[in-house]
Amino acid sequence: MAKSYTVNISAHRNVYNNNLRTMNLYFSEPEQGVNKETGLLLFIAGYGGHANSNVYKKMRDVFADQYNLVCIQCDYFGWEFMQHEELEESIDNFNDMTTMQALDNLTAVTMVIEILKDNNLDFNGRRIIAYGHSHGAYLTYLCNRLSPGLFSSIIDNSSYNYPMYLHYGREISGGSTLSYLAGKTVLFPELYDLVRLYDGFDNRAQILSWHGENDDMAPIEDKERLCAVTKGMKLERVRQEHIRPDGAFTSTRHGLNADFLKMFDLAFSALVDMPEPYTLDDISIQVGRIGLHFSYNSGLIRLDLSNDGTLLGLLSHSIQDDLASAIDKAMKYGSVSQHPEEQRAIAGILVQLERVKEAFRLV
């Protein structure tokens, strides 16, 4: 039987208030131990799922032995608020749906790599897989985008292109609707849109995606748009004729009512290792005038916020610079009021600044 471990580790700093954090890391290794053919598998749970659920505990242990994998999972930022209860969020911990959750999952993988190295355990660095469902699948794409040399394969069940509940409420049992704090901290919308992130991106991971033709939460047409701009992505449209009572999928709607174990078995037979071992490459993503730099100098991912300390501070300074520049440009003509283009530019920047101020009030 697989050997299972739970470790409380230092997590990435909170990018919204710069506070130190810890999180639980879970991983299982094959009963026979780790060898040079042993790959890594990151599970990312979506809404209603979590690392301590029986289904994920079972998958970590079963997959470790059956497929010779070290199976990894973590309690990523805000996971508690993605379950079926209504809990009060704060800037210290909330379902941010994007940046922090991706940083935590990347920290989980790279921390396990460091643990294996520290114990002189050789593993297959050409086989590092991420497997997610719905929001978990969305996060696999975001992780891959922030660490383009890490993953050999992404297995996606019903990801959306943009976080579903960022601007709309989520219905939970009892008929109540949850509105998430993340809607007030949407600082970089471009950083959350997979089509924008992957358009022109030199993707190195093999991406296997299954999506139902009757998905009313994340329409298949949206996924086709992502596939059209993503190198190395294979999209399987799950139709009614593909449905079998004992198959991997028993629905064509969101999530496919998938059997997680059978779906992974279906995907695993098609997986291809990378030609060379993984690399941890620093990466910068340009969002407007702001460059976000993700560094791996320590072996773990770090979002470099320099002297600003938080995403809020970084964006606020940039917006104020934009505002000053727009006013200077308008005043060259003698009067802001006589130039509608400059008026519109200034008004747009002021609206953005007010949004950031609102987010600051949460800190």
RAWO-V398307 format. One record per residue. N is the residue number from 1. RES is the residue in one small letter. PHI is phi in degrees with one decimal (* if undefined). D_LAST is the distance of its C-alpha to the last C-alpha in Angstrom with 2 decimals. Layout:
# RAWO-V398307
n->N res->RES phi->PHI d_last->D_LAST
n->N res->RES phi->PHI d_last->D_LAST
This chain:
# RAWO-V398307
n->1 res->m phi->* d_last->45.65
n->2 res->a phi->-58.6 d_last->42.50
n->3 res->k phi->-94.6 d_last->40.68
n->4 res->s phi->-113.3 d_last->37.09
n->5 res->y phi->-134.7 d_last->34.31
n->6 res->t phi->-128.4 d_last->30.83
n->7 res->v phi->-133.4 d_last->28.80
n->8 res->n phi->-90.8 d_last->25.33
n->9 res->i phi->-122.5 d_last->24.14
n->10 res->s phi->-70.8 d_last->21.41
n->11 res->a phi->-100.4 d_last->19.29
n->12 res->h phi->-63.0 d_last->17.54
n->13 res->r phi->-54.9 d_last->14.37
n->14 res->n phi->-65.9 d_last->11.15
n->15 res->v phi->-75.5 d_last->11.15
n->16 res->y phi->-95.3 d_last->7.56
n->17 res->n phi->-138.3 d_last->6.42
n->18 res->n phi->70.7 d_last->10.17
n->19 res->n phi->-75.0 d_last->10.75
n->20 res->l phi->-71.5 d_last->14.38
n->21 res->r phi->-143.2 d_last->15.58
n->22 res->t phi->-128.6 d_last->18.98
n->23 res->m phi->-152.9 d_last->20.66
n->24 res->n phi->-85.3 d_last->24.18
n->25 res->l phi->-113.6 d_last->26.67
n->26 res->y phi->-120.5 d_last->29.90
n->27 res->f phi->-152.3 d_last->33.05
n->28 res->s phi->-124.6 d_last->36.75
n->29 res->e phi->-115.5 d_last->39.66
n->30 res->p phi->-58.7 d_last->43.21
n->31 res->e phi->-57.3 d_last->45.64
n->32 res->q phi->-80.2 d_last->47.93
n->33 res->g phi->96.9 d_last->45.20
n->34 res->v phi->-92.1 d_last->43.62
n->35 res->n phi->-134.2 d_last->46.07
n->36 res->k phi->-66.9 d_last->46.24
n->37 res->e phi->-98.3 d_last->46.25
n->38 res->t phi->-76.0 d_last->43.14
n->39 res->g phi->-94.4 d_last->40.30
n->40 res->l phi->-118.6 d_last->36.61
n->41 res->l phi->-134.6 d_last->35.03
n->42 res->l phi->-97.5 d_last->31.33
n->43 res->f phi->-93.8 d_last->30.70
n->44 res->i phi->-125.3 d_last->27.54
n->45 res->a phi->-76.0 d_last->27.30
n->46 res->g phi->-105.7 d_last->26.09
n->47 res->y phi->-62.9 d_last->25.21
n->48 res->g phi->84.7 d_last->27.05
n->49 res->g phi->-112.0 d_last->27.88
n->50 res->h phi->-160.1 d_last->26.64
n->51 res->a phi->-63.6 d_last->28.09
n->52 res->n phi->-93.0 d_last->29.57
n->53 res->s phi->-70.7 d_last->31.49
n->54 res->n phi->-61.0 d_last->35.26
n->55 res->v phi->-65.7 d_last->35.71
n->56 res->y phi->-75.7 d_last->33.48
n->57 res->k phi->-59.0 d_last->34.94
n->58 res->k phi->-63.3 d_last->38.35
n->59 res->m phi->-63.5 d_last->37.64
n->60 res->r phi->-59.5 d_last->36.40
n->61 res->d phi->-74.7 d_last->39.57
n->62 res->v phi->-66.4 d_last->42.04
n->63 res->f phi->-66.2 d_last->40.94
n->64 res->a phi->-58.1 d_last->40.93
n->65 res->d phi->-78.5 d_last->44.61
n->66 res->q phi->-69.1 d_last->45.80
n->67 res->y phi->-117.2 d_last->44.42
n->68 res->n phi->55.7 d_last->44.14
n->69 res->l phi->-132.3 d_last->40.37
n->70 res->v phi->-87.9 d_last->37.58
n->71 res->c phi->-99.6 d_last->35.21
n->72 res->i phi->-123.4 d_last->31.49
n->73 res->q phi->-155.1 d_last->28.46
n->74 res->c phi->-147.6 d_last->24.99
n->75 res->d phi->-85.8 d_last->22.30
n->76 res->y phi->-75.3 d_last->19.93
n->77 res->f phi->-48.8 d_last->16.18
n->78 res->g phi->80.4 d_last->15.78
n->79 res->w phi->-61.3 d_last->19.55
n->80 res->e phi->-60.9 d_last->19.52
n->81 res->f phi->-89.2 d_last->18.22
n->82 res->m phi->-105.8 d_last->21.11
n->83 res->q phi->-92.3 d_last->23.83
n->84 res->h phi->-106.8 d_last->25.67
n->85 res->e phi->-107.2 d_last->23.68
n->86 res->e phi->-95.5 d_last->20.91
n->87 res->l phi->-118.6 d_last->17.98
n->88 res->e phi->-87.1 d_last->14.60
n->89 res->e phi->-86.4 d_last->11.79
n->90 res->s phi->-143.7 d_last->8.20
n->91 res->i phi->-63.4 d_last->5.78
n->92 res->d phi->-70.5 d_last->8.05
n->93 res->n phi->-160.3 d_last->10.99
n->94 res->f phi->-156.2 d_last->12.01
n->95 res->n phi->-77.4 d_last->14.99
n->96 res->d phi->-78.0 d_last->13.91
n->97 res->m phi->70.7 d_last->17.71
n->98 res->t phi->-141.2 d_last->18.03
n->99 res->t phi->-56.4 d_last->16.96
n->100 res->m phi->-63.3 d_last->15.62
n->101 res->q phi->-65.6 d_last->18.45
n->102 res->a phi->-67.6 d_last->20.99
n->103 res->l phi->-59.9 d_last->19.94
n->104 res->d phi->-65.6 d_last->20.38
n->105 res->n phi->-67.8 d_last->23.75
n->106 res->l phi->-67.7 d_last->24.95
n->107 res->t phi->-61.7 d_last->24.03
n->108 res->a phi->-59.8 d_last->26.12
n->109 res->v phi->-64.9 d_last->29.12
n->110 res->t phi->-69.3 d_last->29.11
n->111 res->m phi->-67.5 d_last->28.67
n->112 res->v phi->-64.0 d_last->31.72
n->113 res->i phi->-58.3 d_last->33.60
n->114 res->e phi->-64.6 d_last->32.96
n->115 res->i phi->-63.1 d_last->34.15
n->116 res->l phi->-62.2 d_last->37.28
n->117 res->k phi->-63.1 d_last->37.99
n->118 res->d phi->-61.9 d_last->37.60
n->119 res->n phi->-98.6 d_last->40.17
n->120 res->n phi->54.3 d_last->42.49
n->121 res->l phi->-102.3 d_last->42.37
n->122 res->d phi->-78.7 d_last->43.46
n->123 res->f phi->-142.9 d_last->42.05
n->124 res->n phi->-84.8 d_last->42.46
n->125 res->g phi->-74.0 d_last->39.93
n->126 res->r phi->-97.1 d_last->41.31
n->127 res->r phi->-129.6 d_last->40.16
n->128 res->i phi->-128.3 d_last->36.39
n->129 res->i phi->-113.9 d_last->35.54
n->130 res->a phi->-119.7 d_last->32.41
n->131 res->y phi->-132.1 d_last->33.03
n->132 res->g phi->-144.7 d_last->30.76
n->133 res->h phi->-124.4 d_last->31.11
n->134 res->s phi->54.4 d_last->29.33
n->135 res->h phi->-63.3 d_last->25.60
n->136 res->g phi->-61.5 d_last->26.66
n->137 res->a phi->-67.8 d_last->29.18
n->138 res->y phi->-55.6 d_last->26.69
n->139 res->l phi->-67.7 d_last->24.72
n->140 res->t phi->-63.3 d_last->28.06
n->141 res->y phi->-64.7 d_last->28.48
n->142 res->l phi->-65.8 d_last->25.05
n->143 res->c phi->-60.3 d_last->25.82
n->144 res->n phi->-62.6 d_last->29.23
n->145 res->r phi->-68.7 d_last->27.94
n->146 res->l phi->-87.2 d_last->25.66
n->147 res->s phi->-144.1 d_last->28.58
n->148 res->p phi->-67.6 d_last->31.76
n->149 res->g phi->-107.5 d_last->34.23
n->150 res->l phi->-88.9 d_last->33.07
n->151 res->f phi->-95.0 d_last->34.18
n->152 res->s phi->-82.8 d_last->37.80
n->153 res->s phi->-147.7 d_last->37.20
n->154 res->i phi->-119.8 d_last->34.72
n->155 res->i phi->-113.0 d_last->35.81
n->156 res->d phi->-119.3 d_last->34.17
n->157 res->n phi->-110.5 d_last->34.74
n->158 res->s phi->66.5 d_last->33.51
n->159 res->s phi->-64.3 d_last->30.43
n->160 res->y phi->-94.9 d_last->29.00
n->161 res->n phi->-88.5 d_last->28.26
n->162 res->y phi->-147.6 d_last->24.80
n->163 res->p phi->-52.2 d_last->22.42
n->164 res->m phi->-61.1 d_last->24.15
n->165 res->y phi->-103.1 d_last->21.41
n->166 res->l phi->-67.9 d_last->18.78
n->167 res->h phi->-120.0 d_last->20.02
n->168 res->y phi->-130.2 d_last->22.27
n->169 res->g phi->-72.6 d_last->22.19
n->170 res->r phi->-114.5 d_last->23.79
n->171 res->e phi->-78.0 d_last->26.64
n->172 res->i phi->-121.8 d_last->27.05
n->173 res->s phi->-58.6 d_last->30.00
n->174 res->g phi->95.9 d_last->30.94
n->175 res->g phi->87.0 d_last->30.28
n->176 res->s phi->-79.8 d_last->26.65
n->177 res->t phi->-120.5 d_last->24.19
n->178 res->l phi->-92.9 d_last->20.70
n->179 res->s phi->-109.5 d_last->18.12
n->180 res->y phi->-95.7 d_last->15.38
n->181 res->l phi->-59.3 d_last->11.66
n->182 res->a phi->-56.0 d_last->12.73
n->183 res->g phi->-62.0 d_last->14.49
n->184 res->k phi->-95.2 d_last->11.49
n->185 res->t phi->-123.5 d_last->10.59
n->186 res->v phi->-78.7 d_last->14.24
n->187 res->l phi->-90.1 d_last->14.15
n->188 res->f phi->-131.8 d_last->17.55
n->189 res->p phi->-55.0 d_last->19.85
n->190 res->e phi->-64.0 d_last->22.73
n->191 res->l phi->-79.2 d_last->21.27
n->192 res->y phi->-104.7 d_last->21.47
n->193 res->d phi->-92.8 d_last->25.02
n->194 res->l phi->-63.7 d_last->27.65
n->195 res->v phi->-62.9 d_last->30.48
n->196 res->r phi->-65.0 d_last->28.89
n->197 res->l phi->-67.7 d_last->27.92
n->198 res->y phi->-95.3 d_last->31.42
n->199 res->d phi->-67.4 d_last->33.52
n->200 res->g phi->86.7 d_last->35.25
n->201 res->f phi->-80.2 d_last->33.64
n->202 res->d phi->-82.7 d_last->36.26
n->203 res->n phi->-68.5 d_last->35.60
n->204 res->r phi->-108.9 d_last->37.53
n->205 res->a phi->-86.4 d_last->36.84
n->206 res->q phi->-74.8 d_last->39.24
n->207 res->i phi->-117.0 d_last->37.42
n->208 res->l phi->-112.0 d_last->39.11
n->209 res->s phi->-123.1 d_last->37.68
n->210 res->w phi->-116.9 d_last->39.03
n->211 res->h phi->-145.9 d_last->38.13
n->212 res->g phi->-76.3 d_last->39.82
n->213 res->e phi->-70.7 d_last->41.72
n->214 res->n phi->-113.5 d_last->40.56
n->215 res->d phi->-72.4 d_last->36.82
n->216 res->d phi->-92.2 d_last->35.33
n->217 res->m phi->-88.8 d_last->31.68
n->218 res->a phi->-132.2 d_last->32.05
n->219 res->p phi->-54.9 d_last->35.38
n->220 res->i phi->-57.5 d_last->37.72
n->221 res->e phi->-63.5 d_last->38.12
n->222 res->d phi->-65.4 d_last->34.50
n->223 res->k phi->-66.3 d_last->35.20
n->224 res->e phi->-63.7 d_last->38.40
n->225 res->r phi->-63.6 d_last->36.48
n->226 res->l phi->-65.5 d_last->34.43
n->227 res->c phi->-61.0 d_last->37.68
n->228 res->a phi->-65.0 d_last->39.36
n->229 res->v phi->-107.0 d_last->37.04
n->230 res->t phi->-108.5 d_last->36.54
n->231 res->k phi->-65.4 d_last->39.11
n->232 res->g phi->77.9 d_last->40.38
n->233 res->m phi->-104.0 d_last->39.12
n->234 res->k phi->-116.6 d_last->41.54
n->235 res->l phi->-107.7 d_last->40.75
n->236 res->e phi->-103.7 d_last->42.82
n->237 res->r phi->-83.4 d_last->43.03
n->238 res->v phi->-84.8 d_last->43.66
n->239 res->r phi->-104.0 d_last->46.34
n->240 res->q phi->-59.9 d_last->48.05
n->241 res->e phi->-69.8 d_last->51.03
n->242 res->h phi->-85.8 d_last->48.87
n->243 res->i phi->-78.5 d_last->47.99
n->244 res->r phi->-132.5 d_last->49.85
n->245 res->p phi->-56.5 d_last->49.52
n->246 res->d phi->-108.9 d_last->49.46
n->247 res->g phi->-90.8 d_last->47.68
n->248 res->a phi->-68.9 d_last->44.25
n->249 res->f phi->-126.1 d_last->43.21
n->250 res->t phi->-124.4 d_last->44.27
n->251 res->s phi->-154.3 d_last->42.45
n->252 res->t phi->-105.3 d_last->41.81
n->253 res->r phi->-93.5 d_last->38.57
n->254 res->h phi->-59.5 d_last->34.98
n->255 res->g phi->87.3 d_last->34.91
n->256 res->l phi->63.4 d_last->38.74
n->257 res->n phi->45.1 d_last->38.88
n->258 res->a phi->-75.1 d_last->39.33
n->259 res->d phi->-83.9 d_last->40.83
n->260 res->f phi->-58.6 d_last->38.43
n->261 res->l phi->-69.6 d_last->41.21
n->262 res->k phi->-67.0 d_last->43.79
n->263 res->m phi->-64.9 d_last->41.45
n->264 res->f phi->-65.2 d_last->40.68
n->265 res->d phi->-61.6 d_last->44.41
n->266 res->l phi->-61.8 d_last->45.09
n->267 res->a phi->-71.4 d_last->42.62
n->268 res->f phi->-60.5 d_last->43.66
n->269 res->s phi->-66.0 d_last->47.22
n->270 res->a phi->-106.0 d_last->46.07
n->271 res->l phi->-71.4 d_last->43.64
n->272 res->v phi->-125.6 d_last->44.59
n->273 res->d phi->-70.6 d_last->43.56
n->274 res->m phi->-67.7 d_last->42.37
n->275 res->p phi->-66.0 d_last->45.29
n->276 res->e phi->-128.4 d_last->43.50
n->277 res->p phi->-60.3 d_last->40.96
n->278 res->y phi->-55.1 d_last->37.23
n->279 res->t phi->-131.7 d_last->35.50
n->280 res->l phi->-108.1 d_last->31.93
n->281 res->d phi->-103.0 d_last->31.58
n->282 res->d phi->-57.5 d_last->28.82
n->283 res->i phi->-144.8 d_last->27.77
n->284 res->s phi->-119.0 d_last->26.13
n->285 res->i phi->-120.0 d_last->25.08
n->286 res->q phi->-88.0 d_last->25.19
n->287 res->v phi->-121.2 d_last->22.83
n->288 res->g phi->64.2 d_last->24.15
n->289 res->r phi->-88.3 d_last->24.22
n->290 res->i phi->-98.9 d_last->21.63
n->291 res->g phi->-102.9 d_last->23.05
n->292 res->l phi->-96.8 d_last->21.03
n->293 res->h phi->-110.2 d_last->22.94
n->294 res->f phi->-109.5 d_last->23.21
n->295 res->s phi->-115.8 d_last->25.24
n->296 res->y phi->-123.2 d_last->27.39
n->297 res->n phi->-56.8 d_last->28.74
n->298 res->s phi->-90.5 d_last->28.22
n->299 res->g phi->94.1 d_last->29.47
n->300 res->l phi->-113.6 d_last->25.99
n->301 res->i phi->-73.9 d_last->23.71
n->302 res->r phi->-144.6 d_last->21.04
n->303 res->l phi->-85.7 d_last->19.00
n->304 res->d phi->-81.6 d_last->19.58
n->305 res->l phi->-106.6 d_last->16.72
n->306 res->s phi->45.3 d_last->18.85
n->307 res->n phi->-80.3 d_last->17.50
n->308 res->d phi->-75.6 d_last->14.42
n->309 res->g phi->80.7 d_last->12.79
n->310 res->t phi->-138.2 d_last->10.60
n->311 res->l phi->-61.4 d_last->11.80
n->312 res->l phi->-62.6 d_last->9.64
n->313 res->g phi->-64.4 d_last->11.34
n->314 res->l phi->-60.2 d_last->14.56
n->315 res->l phi->-70.1 d_last->14.76
n->316 res->s phi->-60.0 d_last->13.90
n->317 res->h phi->-62.6 d_last->16.67
n->318 res->s phi->-64.7 d_last->18.99
n->319 res->i phi->-64.3 d_last->18.69
n->320 res->q phi->-64.1 d_last->19.37
n->321 res->d phi->-64.3 d_last->22.31
n->322 res->d phi->-61.4 d_last->23.55
n->323 res->l phi->-63.3 d_last->23.45
n->324 res->a phi->-61.2 d_last->25.40
n->325 res->s phi->-64.9 d_last->27.83
n->326 res->a phi->-65.2 d_last->28.47
n->327 res->i phi->-65.8 d_last->29.15
n->328 res->d phi->-58.7 d_last->31.43
n->329 res->k phi->-63.0 d_last->33.29
n->330 res->a phi->-65.6 d_last->33.82
n->331 res->m phi->-69.1 d_last->35.00
n->332 res->k phi->-61.5 d_last->37.66
n->333 res->y phi->-90.7 d_last->39.44
n->334 res->g phi->99.8 d_last->39.41
n->335 res->s phi->-158.1 d_last->37.25
n->336 res->v phi->-63.9 d_last->34.17
n->337 res->s phi->-63.8 d_last->35.61
n->338 res->q phi->-88.4 d_last->38.69
n->339 res->h phi->-129.6 d_last->36.99
n->340 res->p phi->-57.0 d_last->35.35
n->341 res->e phi->-61.6 d_last->34.08
n->342 res->e phi->-67.9 d_last->32.07
n->343 res->q phi->-59.5 d_last->30.86
n->344 res->r phi->-63.4 d_last->29.63
n->345 res->a phi->-61.9 d_last->27.94
n->346 res->i phi->-65.8 d_last->26.11
n->347 res->a phi->-61.3 d_last->25.17
n->348 res->g phi->-62.5 d_last->23.80
n->349 res->i phi->-68.1 d_last->21.67
n->350 res->l phi->-64.3 d_last->20.36
n->351 res->v phi->-61.5 d_last->19.44
n->352 res->q phi->-63.4 d_last->17.54
n->353 res->l phi->-64.1 d_last->15.73
n->354 res->e phi->-63.4 d_last->14.82
n->355 res->r phi->-62.5 d_last->13.43
n->356 res->v phi->-67.9 d_last->11.13
n->357 res->k phi->-60.6 d_last->10.17
n->358 res->e phi->-61.7 d_last->9.51
n->359 res->a phi->-64.9 d_last->7.19
n->360 res->f phi->-60.2 d_last->5.37
n->361 res->r phi->-67.1 d_last->5.50
n->362 res->l phi->-80.0 d_last->3.81
n->363 res->v phi->-75.5 d_last->0.00
